[in-house]
Amino acid sequence: MNDLVLQDISDTDGVLLSDYLDAIAPYLPGGATPAFERVWIGTQVLPWEGSGDAYDTGILDSDFRDDNIGLAETAAASFVADYPDVDFEWYITYEANLAAFTDNSIKTAYDSFLTEYMNALNVVDPGHTYLWSPAIWTQYDDLPNPSGLSTNLSSCLRGLPSPLEITIQDGCGSGVGVKESSAQWRTFLQSAVGPETPVTLNAELFKIDGGIVTGDLSEVKQRLSYYLAHGVPLGAAFEIRFWHDLFY
């Protein structure tokens, strides 16, 4: 298996979730019996309690951004101290809705957040690549200003302090995307950020049915086949429990 993402490693106080980390640590790169080529270590995200959501309103609140960076720094430092043998990269747990980057204020807020987040974790443990898995809540053909969006995405995501890889949520499990649009989005974003920032798709393996449950095997296989047939590179998929239920 190639990549494993540990999205959350702590609670919202920054206390490590040691029970599950202890269980999986031997199977991570650097562990006694590694089962993955790369592991991406996320941190945790605070709940946004204001109006709107964390992606379009919360991100504009500088105190909320700072609190999330502080939480990430605490969790990251604890992980590095408690699991010194793990060979890892960093994962950015705080997500985004990329379509909202047409709003210059949101673009600027994420530019500040991503830069400060990387700077903080680079102090904890430098020299890592970062992975990010933002959402796309608007179909590609419905984007009102693709040119302006491309300009803002390029401005925000090029020239960050550390190397970045992006795996876009395809939205097909959560019901906000369709495979054809998600494939177009990936090509669009890759063009905006340039070849130095690889862009893949996170093919959601779940569906919404009174909650998040395992997706339909036939639909997932059809979607994955479509991506492969159209040369769409795939990244880590959300999430491993659904992958196991679907294929084993």
C-alpha positions in Angstrom: 0.0 0.0 0.0 1.4 3.4 -0.9 0.1 6.3 1.3 -1.6 6.4 4.7 -3.1 9.6 6.1 -3.7 10.0 9.8 -6.1 12.9 9.6 -6.5 13.5 13.4 -3.8 12.5 15.9 -5.1 14.4 19.0 -8.2 15.7 20.7 -9.0 19.4 20.6 -6.8 20.0 23.6 -3.8 18.6 21.7 -3.6 15.4 23.7 -2.5 12.6 21.5 -4.9 9.7 20.7 -2.2 7.3 21.9 -4.3 4.1 21.9 -4.7 4.1 18.1 -1.3 5.6 17.4 0.4 2.9 19.5 -1.5 0.3 17.6 -0.6 1.5 14.1 3.0 2.8 14.8 4.7 -0.6 14.0 3.1 -0.6 10.5 4.3 3.0 9.7 7.5 3.7 7.8 10.3 3.4 10.4 8.3 0.9 12.4 9.1 -2.8 13.0 6.9 -4.1 10.2 6.1 -1.2 7.8 3.1 -1.7 5.6 3.0 1.7 3.9 5.5 3.6 1.7 4.5 7.0 3.2 2.5 8.2 6.1 1.1 11.8 6.3 0.6 13.0 9.9 -2.3 15.4 10.5 -3.1 17.1 13.7 -6.6 18.3 14.7 -9.1 21.1 13.9 -11.2 23.2 16.3 -14.9 23.4 15.7 -16.1 26.7 14.2 -19.0 28.0 16.3 -19.8 31.2 14.4 -22.0 31.8 11.4 -21.3 30.2 8.1 -18.7 27.4 8.1 -15.0 27.0 8.9 -14.1 27.3 5.2 -15.8 30.5 4.2 -16.2 32.4 7.5 -14.0 30.7 10.2 -10.9 31.1 8.1 -11.4 34.9 8.0 -11.1 35.0 11.8 -7.4 35.5 12.5 -7.9 34.4 16.2 -9.5 31.1 14.9 -6.7 30.6 12.5 -4.1 31.2 15.2 -5.8 28.9 17.6 -5.9 26.1 15.0 -2.2 26.6 14.3 -1.4 26.5 18.0 -3.3 23.3 18.4 -1.5 21.7 15.4 1.8 22.8 16.8 1.1 21.2 20.2 -0.1 17.9 18.6 2.8 17.8 16.2 5.4 18.3 18.9 3.9 15.6 21.0 3.8 13.2 18.1 7.5 13.8 17.2 8.5 13.3 20.9 6.4 10.1 21.4 7.1 8.5 18.0 10.7 9.4 17.1 11.3 6.5 14.8 8.4 7.1 12.4 9.5 8.4 9.0 6.6 10.8 8.0 5.4 13.8 6.1 2.9 16.4 7.4 -0.9 16.5 6.6 -2.9 19.7 6.8 -6.1 18.7 8.6 -7.9 22.0 8.1 -9.6 21.8 4.8 -11.1 24.3 2.3 -13.7 24.7 -0.4 -11.6 25.6 -3.4 -14.4 27.2 -5.3 -14.6 29.9 -2.6 -11.1 31.1 -3.6 -12.8 33.5 -6.1 -13.3 35.6 -3.0 -10.0 37.5 -2.5 -10.5 37.7 1.3 -10.8 33.9 1.6 -7.8 33.4 -0.7 -5.7 35.8 1.4 -6.8 34.2 4.6 -5.8 30.7 3.4 -2.5 32.1 2.1 -1.8 33.4 5.6 -3.0 30.2 7.2 -1.0 27.8 5.1 2.2 29.8 5.3 1.9 30.2 9.1 0.9 26.5 9.5 3.9 25.3 7.6 6.3 27.7 9.4 5.0 26.5 12.8 5.4 22.8 12.0 8.7 23.3 10.3 9.9 24.6 13.7 8.6 21.4 15.3 10.2 19.1 12.7 11.6 20.5 9.4 12.2 19.1 6.0 8.9 17.5 5.3 6.4 17.7 2.4 2.8 18.6 3.1 -0.4 17.0 1.9 -3.7 18.8 1.7 -7.2 17.4 0.7 -9.5 20.4 0.1 -13.1 20.0 -1.2 -14.8 21.3 -4.3 -18.4 22.2 -3.7 -19.2 23.6 -7.1 -19.3 21.6 -10.4 -16.5 22.7 -12.7 -18.9 23.8 -15.5 -20.8 26.0 -13.0 -17.8 28.0 -11.9 -18.7 31.7 -12.6 -15.1 32.9 -13.1 -12.6 30.1 -13.8 -9.9 32.5 -14.9 -10.1 34.6 -11.8 -10.2 31.4 -9.6 -7.1 30.0 -11.4 -5.3 33.2 -10.7 -6.2 33.2 -7.0 -5.4 29.5 -6.6 -2.0 30.0 -8.2 -1.3 33.1 -6.0 -2.2 31.2 -2.8 -0.7 27.8 -3.5 2.6 28.6 -5.3 5.6 29.7 -3.3 4.6 28.2 0.1 7.4 27.6 2.6 7.5 23.9 2.0 6.6 21.4 -0.8 2.9 20.7 -1.1 0.9 17.9 -2.6 -2.8 18.2 -3.1 -5.4 15.4 -3.3 -8.8 16.9 -4.0 -11.9 15.3 -2.5 -13.9 14.1 -5.5 -17.2 14.8 -3.6 -18.9 11.7 -5.1 -19.4 10.0 -1.8 -20.8 13.1 0.0 -23.0 13.9 -2.9 -21.6 17.2 -3.9 -19.6 16.0 -6.9 -19.7 13.9 -10.0 -16.8 12.0 -11.5 -16.6 14.0 -14.7 -16.5 17.3 -12.9 -14.0 16.1 -10.4 -11.6 15.0 -13.2 -11.9 18.4 -14.8 -11.2 20.1 -11.5 -8.0 18.1 -11.0 -6.7 19.2 -14.4 -7.8 22.8 -13.8 -6.0 22.9 -10.4 -2.9 21.2 -11.7 -2.6 23.9 -14.4 -3.1 26.6 -11.7 -0.5 25.4 -9.3 2.1 24.1 -11.7 4.0 20.8 -12.0 6.0 21.3 -8.7 2.7 20.7 -6.8 1.3 17.3 -7.7 -2.5 17.1 -7.8 -4.4 13.9 -7.4 -8.0 12.9 -6.6 -9.2 11.6 -3.3 -11.9 9.1 -4.4 -14.4 9.0 -1.6 -15.3 5.4 -0.7 -18.4 6.2 1.3 -21.9 7.4 0.8 -24.4 9.3 2.9 -27.3 7.2 4.2 -28.4 8.4 7.6 -24.7 9.1 8.2 -21.4 8.2 6.6 -21.4 4.5 5.6 -19.6 2.3 3.1 -20.2 3.2 -0.5 -21.7 0.9 -3.2 -19.0 -1.4 -4.6 -20.3 -1.1 -8.2 -20.4 2.7 -8.1 -17.0 2.9 -6.6 -15.5 0.5 -9.2 -17.1 2.4 -12.0 -15.8 5.7 -10.7 -12.3 4.4 -10.2 -12.3 2.8 -13.7 -13.4 6.2 -15.2 -10.5 8.0 -13.5 -8.0 5.4 -14.6 -9.3 5.4 -18.2 -9.0 9.2 -18.4 -5.5 9.3 -16.9 -6.6 10.9 -13.6 -4.0 10.2 -10.9 -5.4 9.0 -7.6 -4.2 9.8 -4.1 -5.1 8.5 -0.7 -8.9 7.8 -0.5 -11.2 8.5 2.4 -11.1 6.2 4.1 -9.4 2.9 4.9 -12.3 1.4 6.8 -14.5 1.8 3.8 -11.8 0.4 1.5 -11.5 -2.7 3.7 -15.3 -3.2 3.7 -15.6 -2.7 -0.1 -12.8 -4.9 -1.2 -12.2 -7.5 1.5 
